[in-house]
Structures are given as structure tokens and as C-alpha cells.
């Protein structure tokens, strides 16, 4: 790897062990002799618990423990899982009802954990679950996002958890009153199930009053803090580790009830306890994503310039506040509310509702895909109603390059951007000039072709600070300890590559250490497209500190002033000396001199500002009007990620994000019936995209280096999903428009599209 220059497309080094079955996932590494946990879960969506008899289950052969909420409370645990809340428009706080780790008094969604059975084998634990006597007085289930209905929580009148607003409502209304033209569109954003390739799981073990919980998550420190609080422990009494993790996508970034119950069971029994979710169990209980509906409106002047933007949103929180649930569709939505357009008069109002469904929280993009989807759907609708080309309408309203740094209407400071340049590049890459010929050719075959554009921007999120520690080992290798956590993005490759670039240490000699709260005392974990930007900024700071220390040491060895020693990313040099040692050679010299202090270097760094990845997505779809089948035929991406550290990994992230966006747009949709039963709880009923459902994705980098970090880079992990939803949806709407379809909502399954066409045909008669 060290023979290449900087920012080269280096292949992922971790893939060899993953592809050969040598990954170390949580279910692979549970301690030998661990007992098996299985959760008895509520079979109904809403009701008062009238009976919970575990006596028969507890007596079954092989069963060691059946744990209920009463047991957790009797042990002195803090059973309430806190979720963040937002401020209401009237200045009060959003609702914060208790979310118990195991159901207490009531159940509020199908799949809510009621009891944990621990046995010698998983089969025995399952059998015991069948023997639990459980009964409830059923209550009506609430599954819609509207005021009223059966109360999910007494703390939330009419089931409204919060009523939040941002912007200037009066000024926005005045702009609408004075507008030359207004455009409005109702936009629905369907709920999805994350379905990471590896479901959630954990194991727990105690030793001398100290707990170790291993979780396949997106960082260890959030879990560590919650475990301390739940068990009343000191910081040094809790260790959390993340082994290899097969996908997270935001869903594994927060804590869940199972981890606490498994840890308590291990404490009671004095033996390790393991739990691994099954697929349907995951579909029932993993935090979902999206699930909101918005009314979006533009006000225009006579020159097609947007003068005001107004959005009114209702979002589904599920049965409880998840860890980040309330801020997702409020604060994070607002980060990119106005996208790449120069509009200062805005108003965003959001109401959140509790329902008898599983919780909704972060899913790839966390608020930004939702905001861009609404905005870019409305941009296309506005272009149609104004009679203007949708690409030109965007150009008219773009923030211009000379306006940067630009403070958005919601307070974000975009550092740089050349949106028109990227859009011009996109026109060439997507062969926009050839689209009409392709449309005509399809029409001759009885097919409908549509083209959809989305111009997105996103804001990287999470803790802006991160640390890195570099340790020189006796065997000549180097370890770098990082505060983020790979869920499949290729961190082991990119972090080793970057450290190698900055130090000349061969990347194959560098080991990346992550996911252990004993080894890494502080870290921000992975989420919000923060990882490579924050982690490599910390690496830069650590390398600078290390170089300074090695320079002072070499100056003594060479007999020259420190100012005479230079480092060129590969070797140290000084005029008048024949010594040109590498970093590794200096470390060995220091070891021989007994300078152990020079063999470990640590530094923290804080980003001076966020970066704002942006770009254009263009999708072309072909629809068979006889069947309603939508095929994504062409997909083109032109992204500004600033300077790319590893272009291959960046492109892979875009491909994965686009696949998830296409999946939601065309196939995926969570369905609950009126009783709160999940009807899409298996892959027989929930349609994930397959390879045959996806086109080749063209990716082009058109970088405008960020000024918000020393590397000039911008996060890329969520960008594909942020742009894909509107690109696909606008393409489908384009294909259906001339057939009379005026409201095309995701997901565009064959039946739904066929019904749209049939409905438009009937309306035209």
C-alpha cells in the first residue's frame, strides 16, 4: 500500500477475513459456556398486563432464570431508558414518559420485551417462553399520526409528544401573502425496517463487581454511560466492547432494553449470558426509520425566485421516545431545511406522535434525507406548475459561490459550494441531451420513461471532537487506537492508509484498534458521516505531536538544533547529517535509548466547523403500464465530497446509500394493521432490493475542498441515501405525469403504480 500516493483507491484490507468467514462477530466470540437468553415479547400492541406468571417456565429443565421488570426494580436498577426531548413552541419540554427496560404494567407495541428467559440452550429458553402465562386487558391500538385515539401515554395528551417550530412564522406568512405564485405538495415518507445483515446481539459477563458487555453497535461510550446509570456503577466498573459489526446504518447507534436485561441476568447468575436476535425479532423490535408526512409550500416572485418556504410535518415516534427520536425530524431535519437554495424566510413546524408501533429513530441520513426529499419533490412540482425546466429552476435559486461562507435560514454555516458547476457536470455525465430519444424509444415499445433530478446537501453530525493514539510495538508494528467504530465502511483500511500517508509507516504494519472502552477512554462512535473526517483530524494532530517529539529526540542524537530537523512524511532529515531515519527507525532508536515516553503518542482534536457534502443525483426509470413494474434503468451521481482520502471507499459508500434509497423508494414499506400487528415481519412480506433490482451506478467526484477541516474533505457515508429518494421519486412522477398521475408517493411497488395509472385513467373518463 505504501507505494501509492495520497488519496489513492486502496482495496479494503479487512475484506479478506470477512469473505473467508474469519470475522469476529458478537455471536462468534461469546465466552465458552455462556447461557442463552431468549425474550418473551408482547403478542399484542396495547393493553394492561393482568397476568404474568413465570413459575412454570422457571421450573423447566435447563432454565436458570426468568427475569421480569419487577426483578430489575427489586435489584435496585434504574429501569427507565431516557430519550432526548425537544422544546415545544410554547416553551415547555416535549413529553418524556418512562420507557422501562422490560414491560411494566402495560405493553405498548408488539414485540415489547416482557421477560428474559436464560437457559443452557436456546431451544430450552424458547420452550420455557411458551410456558409463561401472560394476559392483558386489550386497549385500542393507535397506529396513525393524528391527534386523539387511545392514549399511549398519560404524559402526552392526544398522543402528541411535541409541537416544535423553527423560523419566522409571521414573516413567512407575509411572504406568502405577497407572492406572485405559490406551490404546495403533500409528501409522504414511508417507514422502513433497517435490516442490517447482522441483527442486534450482545453478551455480558461480570468479574469482581465489574461488568463487560459486548454489543454489535456503533460505538461503546453511549452504552457505557447508560450501563453505569442503570446499575449505579462507577466508570471503571463498566467495560463495553464492539467486535466486528455487520451493518448499523444508525439503528445500532443507540441503546436498547435487551442489553441491560442480559447484563443483569449475568450478574444474578454469576455466568456469562448471550443473546442474538432472530430476523423476525429484529423486524419487530429494531428502531425503524422515516415515517412522516409533510405539507410543503413555496412562495415565488415574478422571476421564479423562491421568497419563502414553509413545511408542516407530522412524524411517528412509535411507542416511546427512542434515544434520538424527537430530534431526528426536528433539529436534524432543520439542518438542511432549505438545501442549496438562497432563501432566508422559512418556517418549519413539526408535531410528533406516539403510536403502538416500534420506536422510530436514526436511519442512514437521520433527518437530512427526510428534509431533502420534501424539498426536492416540491422543487420538481414547482417547476411543472411554473412551466419552467426543473434544472433551470434550481439554477435560479442556487446559493452562488461568492456568497460563501453562507449562513442558512436555520443557522447552518455552509463553508463552500459550487452547485451550478456540479449540475453542469451532471448534465454531461447523465447524457441529459439524449434523454428524449430514450423516452421516445421506450414509448414505441409501450413503456413510460421518466427522469428525476435531486440536488442534495447534508451536514455531518455527531461529536466534532475525536482522539487518536499511536503506539509503537516491540515487534516493529504500530497500533492506532480510534474513537469511531466500523460497521462495514472500511475504517481499518482508510485509517491505516491515512496514517501511512502522513508518516511513511507501511500500512501493512499498522493495526487499527477500535471498540473497547478499556483501551480507548473517550470517543464519539460512528454516525452522521463523521468518522473519517473527525478521526483523521485527530490522527493529524497526533502525528504532529509525534513528529515534534521525535524531532527533539533526533536533534539531540544528530547534534543539531531542533529547527534543523525536518520530516517529509517519509523520513527525517537535517543538513549536515547523513541520518535519514523513518518513523519506525526513530521509534527503535528511542526504544534502545530507554525513551519509552516516545513510543506512545495521543492527541485530541476538534473540527472548527461542519462540512457539507453535496451533489446531484439523476435517475431514469422505465415503467410498464400494464403491470406497474418500475425498473431503475440509469443512475448517475456527481458528488462534492471535497478531497477524497480513498476514492474507492467513497464510491462504495455512495453505492450502498443509493441502494438503500432505491429500496425505500421502490420496494420497502412497513405495514401495521389496525390492531398494531406488524404485517411485514419477514422477507416474504418485506421486500429488500436485490442485485437484479439495481442498475450500474455512475459516480463522479467534482470536489470543492472544505475549509472546515485541514484535509479539505467532506463526509460521504449517508450522501447516497440523501439524494436517492427524491431522484427516484421525481423520475417516477415524470414518467407518470402525462398519464394524468399528479400524486406519486413511495414506495413505487407494481400494485401501487398500477393503481395510480388506473385511478388517473378512470378520472380522465
Secondary structure as UniProt FT lines:
FT   TURN            2..3
FT   TURN            6..7
FT   HELIX           15..19
FT   TURN            20..21
FT   HELIX           26..29
FT   TURN            32..33
FT   STRAND          35..41
FT   STRAND          47..53
FT   HELIX           55..58
FT   TURN            61..62
FT   STRAND          63..68
FT   HELIX           69..74
FT   TURN            75..76
FT   TURN            89..90
FT   STRAND          106..107
FT   TURN            110..111
FT   STRAND          113..119
FT   HELIX           122..129
FT   TURN            130..131
FT   STRAND          133..138
FT   TURN            154..155
FT   HELIX           157..159
FT   STRAND          160..167
FT   HELIX           169..177
FT   STRAND          181..189
FT   STRAND          201..207
FT   TURN            208..209
FT   STRAND          210..215
FT   HELIX           221..231
FT   HELIX           235..237
FT   STRAND          238..241
FT   TURN            249..252
FT   HELIX           257..269
FT   STRAND          273..276
FT   HELIX           279..285
FT   STRAND          288..289
FT   STRAND          292..300
FT   TURN            302..303
FT   STRAND          306..318
FT   HELIX           325..327
FT   HELIX           328..332
FT   HELIX           333..335
FT   TURN            336..340
FT   STRAND          346..354
FT   TURN            364..367
FT   HELIX           368..386
FT   HELIX           390..397
FT   HELIX           401..403
FT   STRAND          406..407
FT   TURN            409..410
FT   STRAND          413..414
FT   HELIX           419..429
FT   TURN            430..431
FT   HELIX           432..434
FT   HELIX           435..444
FT   TURN            445..446
FT   STRAND          447..457
FT   STRAND          465..472
FT   TURN            474..475
FT   STRAND          478..482
FT   HELIX           491..503
FT   HELIX           507..509
FT   STRAND          510..513
FT   TURN            517..519
FT   TURN            528..529
FT   HELIX           531..558
FT   HELIX           562..564
FT   STRAND          565..567
FT   STRAND          571..574
FT   TURN            575..576
FT   HELIX           583..592
FT   TURN            593..594
FT   HELIX           596..598
FT   STRAND          600..606
FT   STRAND          614..624
FT   TURN            625..627
FT   STRAND          630..640
FT   HELIX           647..666
FT   TURN            674..675
FT   TURN            683..685
FT   HELIX           691..693
FT   STRAND          697..701
FT   TURN            710..711
FT   TURN            717..718
FT   HELIX           719..737
FT   TURN            738..740
FT   HELIX           750..764
//
